[in-house]
Amino acid sequence: MSLSQAQKKAYRSIGHHLNPVVIVSENGVSENLLAELNRALNDHELIKVKLALPERDDRAAMLDELLADSRAELIQKIGKMALLYRKNPQANPKLSNIARFENHHGRH
């Protein structure tokens, strides 16, 4: 699953307006957090995650762990925010940030 630069650019513009749906704290990656992350990716495909850790190295390590555990693709990382994407062919069009954007903008 590798996105083109054009897709990533489009997803970044969608992600700009999203609020974080998962917040990772210093408690680290728990089963509950992974369940929430996977549910959010299934529902929305494109999600924003807040890495609420003070140290940049800790945030990078946490992000690597989240990406590995969720099989999501990193679209963008700015400061403590990361934009993750994982395609769900059965995504509910009313929930998917990708489908909602494409429907709204007339793209198929």
N, C-alpha and C positions, 0 to 999 in steps of 0.2 A: 504494500500500500504506500505508494509515493505520490504525493500531490505535485502538480505543476506549480511553477512560480505564480502563474495567473490565479490558480485556485487559492494558493496561500494568501495572495494579496486580497482576494475577495473575502476570504474567511477572516483575515485580520480586520477588514472594514466591518464585518458583521460583529466580530468579537469586541470591537471598540465600544459598542453600546450595551454589552452584556454586563450583568453583575456577577460577582463570583458566586458559584453555587456550592463549592466545596472549599473549606478553609482548613489548612493543615497547620497545626500548632507545634510547639516543641514536644508535645506528647508523641509525635511521630505517626507512623502509618499503622493504624489498628485494623482489625477485621471490619469493624463498623465503618471506618473511613473508606476502606476499599469498596465495601458494599455500596456506600453512598456515591462514590466516584463512578463505579460501574453502572449504577442506576442512572446517574445523571448523563453519562455518555450514551447509554442506550436510548434514553428519552430525547436528549437534545443534540447528540452527535458532536456539537461544538460547544465547549464549556470553558468558563474562566475559573481558574483555581487560584486562591490566595495562599501564598507560602508565608505564614506569619512567624518567621524565624529571623532573628536579628543578623545572623552571620550569613554572608553571601555563599560561602562554601557549604554550609549546612543546607541552604535553600537548594543549591545545585545538586547535592547528594539526594535530598528528599525528592526533587523533581525526577531525577534519574530512576529512583525507586518507583515512583508513581507511574512513570512511562512504562517501565518494565512490567509492573504488576497489572496494568490496565491494557497493555498493548495499544496505547493511544499514540498519536503522532503530535509532536510539539509544533505548533504553528508560530508561536511568538512568546517571548519572555521579556517582560519589562519590569525591572525592580522586583517587587514581591508578587507580581501577577504573571500567571502563565496561561496561555490559551492552548487547550488540548482538543484534538479531533480524533474521533473514531467512527468510521462509517457503520451505520446500522441499516441494512437493506430493508428491515421490517419496521423502521422508525415510524412513529405516529406523526403524520404531517402537521398536526396541530401543535406538537411538542418540539419537533426538530427545528433547531435554529437555522439549519441549512434549507430545509424544505420551505419554511415560512419565508425566508429571504427570497428563494427562487420563485415562489408563488407570487410574492409581492412585487417582484421586479420582472415577472414574465419570462423567466429563464427556465429552460427544461433540460 
